Amino acid sequence: MIVPRPPRTVRRTAGFTLIEVMITVAIVAILAAIALPSYSAYVQRSRVPPALDALSSVATRLEQRYQDTGSYADGAACGVAMPAAQNFTLSCVISGGGQGFTATATGDGPMAGYSYTINHQGVRVTTAHPKGTPATNCWSMKGKACDA
């Protein structure tokens, strides 16, 4: 007599196949390749406003000094102390015997290559930017164009 074999049961294991895992990793890598440069540019742009705020503050305080004394200068130096701005060094140059000034914020550390100025006439200029300076006078840039 022939003894019948018990029927084979197909056992399916729970989990993912190698192909499914590889496709998932590829999709995540593509998304990261797109998102990371945008995020890095966003972080870089977020470091600029403290320097621009500091320059605006210097210009305002120098204008107040000019109203009080008739000069932007205190001797041969700027009539106000330069505030601190993270990742930027601020400086001021007096011109016209105390009748003019140019305040500059120059990037250092992660902001090396960035430079912004404001003068006694209120002209704001991006004097150095890694992507090039704009054709018009402005501070804030997005890419190669002035950011309104």
N, CA, C and O of each residue as an XYZ file, in Angstrom:
592
protein
N       0.819     -1.144      0.000
C       0.000      0.000      0.000
C       0.896      1.252      0.000
O       1.933      1.303      0.661
N       0.468      2.217     -0.738
C       1.218      3.469     -0.853
C       0.604      4.469      0.116
O      -0.599      4.731      0.133
N       1.507      5.004      0.916
C       1.053      5.995      1.890
C       1.129      7.365      1.219
O       2.197      7.784      0.774
N       0.001      8.056      1.150
C       0.043      9.376      0.510
C       0.835     10.372      1.361
O       0.795     10.370      2.591
N       1.525     11.185      0.656
C       2.285     12.256      1.337
C       1.314     13.324      1.810
O       0.295     13.589      1.171
N       1.645     13.923      2.926
C       0.791     15.043      3.340
C       0.973     16.202      2.358
O       2.072     16.405      1.843
N      -0.074     16.950      2.099
C       0.057     18.061      1.136
C       1.056     19.112      1.641
O       1.137     19.414      2.832
N       1.783     19.632      0.707
C       2.747     20.690      1.058
C       2.008     21.995      1.292
O       1.146     22.405      0.514
N       2.366     22.607      2.355
C       1.777     23.918      2.603
C       2.806     24.969      2.204
O       3.980     24.893      2.564
N       2.344     25.910      1.482
C       3.227     26.993      1.068
C       3.318     27.975      2.226
O       2.332     28.569      2.662
N       4.533     28.115      2.695
C       4.725     29.061      3.789
C       5.245     30.366      3.215
O       6.265     30.402      2.527
N       4.556     31.385      3.498
C       4.989     32.709      3.050
C       5.546     33.427      4.270
O       4.876     33.534      5.297
N       6.768     33.914      4.152
C       7.374     34.618      5.272
C       7.002     36.091      5.211
O       6.860     36.670      4.134
N       6.851     36.671      6.360
C       6.522     38.089      6.431
C       7.800     38.898      6.270
O       8.849     38.498      6.775
N       7.731     40.025      5.578
C       8.890     40.890      5.404
C       8.919     41.471      4.000
O       7.959     41.351      3.239
N      10.046     42.108      3.671
C      10.201     42.744      2.375
C      11.244     41.998      1.574
O      12.180     41.417      2.123
N      11.068     42.026      0.283
C      12.085     41.431     -0.578
C      13.214     42.431     -0.762
O      13.061     43.618     -0.478
N      14.333     41.944     -1.235
C      15.483     42.799     -1.462
C      15.159     43.883     -2.484
O      15.593     45.023     -2.319
N      14.432     43.566     -3.501
C      14.059     44.539     -4.532
C      13.220     45.667     -3.932
O      13.451     46.838     -4.233
N      12.253     45.323     -3.091
C      11.410     46.350     -2.460
C      12.241     47.287     -1.599
O      12.025     48.498     -1.609
N      13.188     46.733     -0.855
C      14.056     47.566     -0.009
C      14.933     48.452     -0.871
O      15.112     49.627     -0.550
N      15.483     47.929     -1.953
C      16.346     48.727     -2.833
C      15.568     49.863     -3.495
O      16.095     50.967     -3.634
N      14.341     49.614     -3.900
C      13.519     50.664     -4.506
C      13.224     51.762     -3.484
O      13.280     52.947     -3.813
N      12.914     51.377     -2.256
C      12.650     52.356     -1.199
C      13.878     53.213     -0.928
O      13.772     54.433     -0.797
N      15.045     52.578     -0.845
C      16.286     53.328     -0.611
C      16.555     54.275     -1.769
O      16.990     55.404     -1.540
N      16.315     53.857     -2.989
C      16.541     54.722     -4.148
C      15.614     55.931     -4.123
O      16.044     57.040     -4.439
N      14.369     55.741     -3.760
C      13.419     56.850     -3.690
C      13.838     57.848     -2.612
O      13.795     59.058     -2.836
N      14.235     57.354     -1.462
C      14.689     58.244     -0.375
C      15.936     59.004     -0.800
O      16.063     60.190     -0.496
N      16.858     58.345     -1.497
C      18.080     59.014     -1.961
C      17.757     60.121     -2.964
O      18.357     61.194     -2.912
N      16.825     59.875     -3.866
C      16.442     60.897     -4.851
C      15.803     62.099     -4.147
O      16.113     63.245     -4.472
N      14.927     61.843     -3.202
C      14.301     62.948     -2.461
C      15.331     63.739     -1.674
O      15.255     64.967     -1.614
N      16.293     63.053     -1.072
C      17.342     63.746     -0.314
C      18.212     64.589     -1.242
O      18.597     65.703     -0.885
N      18.522     64.075     -2.414
C      19.346     64.827     -3.370
C      18.655     66.100     -3.828
O      19.322     67.082     -4.155
N      17.346     66.098     -3.855
C      16.597     67.292     -4.251
C      16.441     68.252     -3.077
O      16.598     69.462     -3.244
N      16.139     67.738     -1.910
C      15.809     68.571     -0.755
C      17.029     69.183     -0.073
O      16.959     70.333      0.362
N      18.125     68.473      0.036
C      19.272     68.979      0.788
C      19.855     70.275      0.241
O      20.108     71.181      1.036
N      20.085     70.426     -1.058
C      20.609     71.706     -1.539
C      19.666     72.880     -1.255
O      20.120     73.973     -0.914
N      18.378     72.658     -1.393
C      17.418     73.727     -1.098
C      17.457     74.096      0.371
O      17.420     75.276      0.721
N      17.532     73.105      1.221
C      17.583     73.360      2.657
C      18.878     74.083      3.030
O      18.859     75.003      3.848
N      19.989     73.676      2.442
C      21.275     74.328      2.733
C      21.244     75.796      2.315
O      21.746     76.655      3.040
N      20.661     76.088      1.158
C      20.554     77.476      0.701
C      19.653     78.277      1.631
O      19.921     79.446      1.907
N      18.598     77.657      2.107
C      17.690     78.328      3.049
C      18.418     78.667      4.346
O      18.280     79.775      4.864
N      19.184     77.725      4.868
C      19.942     77.965      6.104
C      20.961     79.080      5.883
O      21.132     79.940      6.747
N      21.635     79.074      4.743
C      22.628     80.118      4.447
C      21.960     81.497      4.395
O      22.475     82.459      4.965
N      20.808     81.592      3.708
C      20.098     82.877      3.631
C      19.611     83.335      4.996
O      19.509     84.538      5.240
N      19.310     82.402      5.888
C      18.807     82.779      7.208
C      19.883     83.411      8.080
O      19.566     84.010      9.108
N      21.138     83.291      7.694
C      22.235     83.885      8.475
C      22.500     85.336      8.099
O      23.270     86.011      8.783
N      21.887     85.831      7.036
C      22.142     87.192      6.561
C      21.373     88.264      7.338
O      21.974     89.289      7.655
N      20.088     88.102      7.666
C      19.323     89.185      8.294
C      19.924     89.803      9.557
O      19.789     91.014      9.732
N      20.584     89.048     10.457
C      21.175     89.730     11.616
C      22.206     90.794     11.223
O      22.299     91.833     11.877
N      22.972     90.545     10.171
C      23.950     91.541      9.715
C      23.244     92.754      9.115
O      23.657     93.890      9.344
N      22.189     92.515      8.353
C      21.453     93.633      7.751
C      20.749     94.460      8.820
O      20.675     95.684      8.713
N      20.235     93.798      9.845
C      19.621     94.520     10.965
C      20.659     95.376     11.688
O      20.388     96.517     12.064
N      21.849     94.809     11.875
C      22.912     95.558     12.542
C      23.322     96.776     11.720
O      23.549     97.852     12.274
N      23.417     96.613     10.402
C      23.762     97.759      9.543
C      22.675     98.837      9.597
O      22.982    100.027      9.651
N      21.426     98.424      9.583
C      20.330     99.395      9.692
C      20.397    100.131     11.019
O      20.168    101.339     11.081
N      20.708     99.405     12.072
C      20.837    100.018     13.390
C      21.970    101.038     13.426
O      21.813    102.128     13.977
N      23.093    100.688     12.848
C      24.237    101.613     12.797
C      23.851    102.873     12.034
O      24.126    103.984     12.488
N      23.216    102.706     10.882
C      22.828    103.866     10.075
C      21.862    104.765     10.847
O      21.990    105.989     10.810
N      20.904    104.168     11.538
C      19.934    104.950     12.315
C      20.623    105.715     13.431
O      20.357    106.899     13.640
N      21.510    105.034     14.149
C      22.205    105.704     15.261
C      23.153    106.785     14.762
O      23.313    107.815     15.417
N      23.788    106.563     13.604
C      24.652    107.603     13.038
C      23.839    108.813     12.588
O      24.285    109.950     12.735
N      22.654    108.575     12.042
C      21.787    109.689     11.659
C      21.348    110.483     12.890
O      21.280    111.711     12.846
N      21.053    109.786     13.978
C      20.699    110.475     15.225
C      21.869    111.305     15.721
O      21.688    112.432     16.184
N      23.077    110.743     15.624
C      24.268    111.491     16.044
C      24.452    112.732     15.168
O      24.797    113.803     15.668
N      24.223    112.588     13.871
C      24.373    113.722     12.963
C      23.376    114.821     13.310
O      23.712    116.005     13.262
N      22.152    114.435     13.658
C      21.148    115.424     14.063
C      21.582    116.169     15.322
O      21.322    117.364     15.462
N      22.242    115.461     16.234
C      22.663    116.069     17.502
C      23.930    116.903     17.380
O      24.032    117.965     17.995
N      24.916    116.429     16.580
C      26.237    117.067     16.575
C      26.637    117.678     15.238
O      27.585    118.461     15.179
N      25.924    117.330     14.153
C      26.297    117.857     12.840
C      27.435    117.083     12.195
O      27.990    117.521     11.187
N      27.786    115.937     12.766
C      28.865    115.114     12.221
C      28.607    113.644     12.542
O      28.085    113.303     13.604
N      28.988    112.780     11.592
C      28.893    111.339     11.840
C      30.103    110.841     12.618
O      30.087    109.731     13.150
N      31.141    111.648     12.687
C      32.410    111.215     13.263
C      32.533    111.567     14.731
O      31.897    112.488     15.243
N      33.375    110.795     15.376
C      33.838    111.077     16.731
C      35.352    111.060     16.613
O      35.983    110.013     16.758
N      35.929    112.219     16.349
C      37.341    112.267     15.986
C      37.467    111.771     14.555
O      36.835    112.309     13.646
N      38.293    110.732     14.354
C      38.441    110.149     13.020
C      37.613    108.879     12.866
O      37.565    108.302     11.780
N      36.963    108.439     13.937
C      36.201    107.185     13.918
C      34.706    107.464     13.815
O      34.256    108.602     13.944
N      33.964    106.415     13.585
C      32.504    106.527     13.572
C      32.022    106.969     14.940
O      32.614    106.629     15.965
N      30.955    107.721     14.941
C      30.437    108.272     16.184
C      29.645    107.293     17.029
O      29.196    107.657     18.115
N      29.460    106.075     16.575
C      28.743    105.061     17.360
C      29.550    103.767     17.369
O      30.348    103.503     16.470
N      29.322    102.978     18.398
C      29.996    101.683     18.488
C      29.340    100.698     17.522
O      28.131    100.740     17.294
N      30.148     99.827     16.970
C      29.640     98.816     16.043
C      29.020     97.656     16.839
O      29.664     97.104     17.731
N      27.782     97.290     16.520
C      27.164     96.157     17.210
C      27.754     94.839     16.713
O      28.455     94.801     15.702
N      27.465     93.778     17.427
C      27.918     92.452     17.012
C      26.851     91.809     16.140
O      25.655     91.995     16.365
N      27.287     91.063     15.157
C      26.385     90.279     14.306
C      27.058     88.940     14.061
O      28.181     88.883     13.562
N      26.373     87.876     14.410
C      26.952     86.549     14.275
C      27.339     86.287     12.827
O      26.566     86.564     11.910
N      28.537     85.752     12.626
C      29.101     85.399     11.316
C      29.443     86.604     10.447
O      29.723     86.442      9.259
N      29.425     87.798     11.010
C      29.783     89.006     10.262
C      30.631     89.917     11.131
O      30.491     89.941     12.354
N      31.516     90.669     10.482
C      32.307     91.703     11.137
C      31.820     93.035     10.596
O      31.779     93.238      9.383
N      31.449     93.944     11.492
C      30.961     95.251     11.073
C      32.056     96.291     11.215
O      32.833     96.274     12.169
N      32.104     97.195     10.248
C      33.076     98.279     10.278
C      32.426     99.535      9.712
O      31.374     99.485      9.075
N      33.084    100.657      9.964
C      32.551    101.938      9.512
C      33.711    102.822      9.068
O      34.756    102.870      9.717
N      33.512    103.516      7.959
C      34.511    104.450      7.446
C      33.840    105.814      7.318
O      32.763    105.943      6.736
N      34.497    106.824      7.869
C      34.001    108.204      7.808
C      34.592    108.882      6.577
O      35.763    108.684      6.253
N      33.780    109.676      5.899
C      34.259    110.408      4.725
C      33.797    111.863      4.814
O      32.931    112.206      5.619
N      34.379    112.693      3.988
C      33.980    114.098      3.905
C      34.121    114.859      5.209
O      33.292    115.716      5.515
N      35.149    114.565      5.979
C      35.361    115.284      7.227
C      34.222    115.108      8.220
O      33.880    116.041      8.946
N      33.637    113.926      8.256
C      32.544    113.655      9.191
C      31.175    113.884      8.607
O      30.172    113.752      9.309
N      31.110    114.230      7.318
C      29.830    114.505      6.682
C      29.273    113.299      5.917
O      28.207    113.380      5.308
N      29.995    112.198      5.954
C      29.532    110.987      5.278
C      30.078    109.752      5.977
O      31.049    109.830      6.730
N      29.448    108.614      5.722
C      29.936    107.350      6.271
C      29.551    106.209      5.344
O      28.633    106.325      4.532
N      30.261    105.125      5.480
C      29.906    103.858      4.839
C      30.115    102.771      5.884
O      31.234    102.548      6.346
N      29.030    102.099      6.250
C      29.098    100.990      7.190
C      29.076     99.695      6.389
O      28.309     99.558      5.436
N      29.918     98.751      6.779
C      30.078     97.502      6.043
C      29.942     96.307      6.967
O      30.461     96.312      8.084
N      29.241     95.283      6.499
C      29.177     93.987      7.188
C      29.849     92.979      6.267
O      29.374     92.713      5.163
N      30.967     92.419      6.738
C      31.736     91.462      5.958
C      31.603     90.091      6.598
O      31.851     89.934      7.793
N      31.215     89.105      5.814
C      31.012     87.759      6.335
C      32.307     87.075      6.699
O      33.336     87.265      6.051
N      32.240     86.274      7.751
C      33.367     85.424      8.128
C      32.826     84.051      8.522
O      31.623     83.883      8.724
N      33.709     83.090      8.628
C      33.277     81.732      8.940
C      32.408     81.186      7.822
O      32.801     81.231      6.656
N      31.217     80.662      8.164
C      30.356     80.086      7.124
C      29.792     81.133      6.159
O      29.250     80.776      5.113
N      29.913     82.404      6.495
C      29.392     83.466      5.624
C      30.499     84.190      4.851
O      30.273     85.272      4.309
N      31.688     83.597      4.800
C      32.777     84.199      4.026
C      32.330     84.356      2.580
O      31.699     83.462      2.015
N      32.657     85.487      1.991
C      32.251     85.764      0.622
C      31.032     86.659      0.513
O      30.628     87.020     -0.592
N      30.435     87.023      1.648
C      29.275     87.916      1.676
C      29.724     89.275      2.215
O      30.516     89.340      3.155
N      29.223     90.353      1.626
C      29.526     91.689      2.124
C      28.396     92.642      1.731
O      27.910     92.632      0.600
N      27.999     93.459      2.700
C      26.899     94.411      2.494
C      27.319     95.764      3.042
O      28.063     95.836      4.021
N      26.839     96.856      2.407
C      27.147     98.202      2.893
C      25.903     99.071      2.906
O      24.913     98.798      2.226
N      25.987    100.128      3.706
C      24.995    101.205      3.677
C      25.775    102.495      3.889
O      26.748    102.523      4.643
N      25.346    103.561      3.225
C      26.058    104.827      3.395
C      25.129    105.904      3.954
O      23.965    105.642      4.256
N      25.665    107.119      4.086
C      24.919    108.232      4.691
C      23.720    108.664      3.844
O      22.838    109.369      4.336
N      23.683    108.255      2.601
C      22.547    108.584      1.747
C      21.483    107.488      1.767
O      20.462    107.592      1.086
N      21.728    106.437      2.552
C      20.778    105.334      2.658
C      20.879    104.313      1.545
O      20.008    103.454      1.411
N      21.931    104.394      0.743
C      22.107    103.451     -0.361
C      22.605    102.123      0.196
O      23.656    102.059      0.833
N      21.845    101.076     -0.051
C      22.178     99.730      0.417
C      22.726     98.930     -0.758
O      22.098     98.862     -1.815
N      23.898     98.327     -0.573
C      24.552     97.622     -1.670
C      25.068     96.268     -1.189
O      25.658     96.160     -0.114
N      24.838     95.248     -1.996
C      25.485     93.957     -1.790
C      26.796     94.042     -2.546
O      26.805     94.040     -3.777
N      27.906     94.118     -1.819
C      29.201     94.308     -2.472
C      29.899     92.997     -2.790
O      30.792     92.965     -3.636
N      29.507     91.913     -2.128
C      30.073     90.603     -2.439
C      29.039     89.535     -2.094
O      28.395     89.584     -1.046
N      28.899     88.577     -2.991
C      27.966     87.476     -2.795
C      28.499     86.295     -3.607
O      28.946     86.482     -4.738
N      28.460     85.085     -3.048
C      28.999     83.937     -3.791
C      28.358     83.712     -5.158
O      29.002     83.156     -6.048
N      27.115     84.126     -5.345
C      26.441     83.938     -6.629
C      26.498     85.174     -7.506
O      25.836     85.230     -8.542
N      27.286     86.173     -7.101
C      27.410     87.400     -7.876
C      26.589     88.516     -7.257
O      25.617     88.266     -6.544
N      26.984     89.734     -7.533
C      26.276     90.883     -6.984
C      25.176     91.311     -7.949
O      25.307     91.136     -9.161
N      24.085     91.874     -7.411
C      22.991     92.304     -8.293
C      23.365     93.562     -9.067
O      24.250     94.321     -8.670
N      22.677     93.759    -10.166
C      22.924     94.939    -10.993
C      22.361     96.194    -10.335
O      22.820     97.299    -10.627
N      21.378     96.043     -9.455
C      20.776     97.185     -8.776
C      21.224     97.202     -7.321
O      21.758     96.218     -6.809
N      20.999     98.331     -6.668
C      21.361     98.457     -5.259
C      20.312     97.764     -4.399
O      19.152     98.177     -4.366
N      20.720     96.725     -3.717
C      19.842     96.037     -2.777
C      20.702     95.190     -1.851
O      21.877     94.949     -2.127
N      20.119     94.749     -0.772
C      20.823     93.894      0.169
C      20.462     92.442     -0.017
O      21.323     91.602     -0.279
N      19.197     92.154      0.118
C      18.750     90.774      0.170
C      18.618     90.192     -1.224
O      17.943     90.753     -2.087
N      19.270     89.060     -1.432
C      19.239     88.417     -2.735
C      18.723     86.993     -2.607
O      18.951     86.319     -1.602
N      18.035     86.554     -3.629
C      17.647     85.152     -3.744
C      18.167     84.709     -5.096
O      17.660     85.125     -6.138
N      19.167     83.874     -5.070
C      19.836     83.514     -6.310
C      20.656     84.701     -6.780
O      21.500     85.204     -6.039
N      20.417     85.153     -8.004
C      21.155     86.296     -8.541
C      20.305     87.549     -8.617
O      20.748     88.564     -9.154
N      19.083     87.495     -8.084
C      18.162     88.636     -8.170
C      17.877     89.227     -6.797
O      17.956     88.537     -5.781
N      17.546     90.508     -6.783
C      17.179     91.161     -5.542
C      15.897     90.562     -5.011
O      14.962     90.284     -5.762
N      15.865     90.370     -3.730
C      14.698     89.820     -3.063
C      13.904     90.983     -2.498
O      14.407     91.710     -1.641
N      12.700     91.173     -2.947
C      11.891     92.321     -2.542
C      11.467     92.300     -1.123
O      10.781     93.216     -0.670
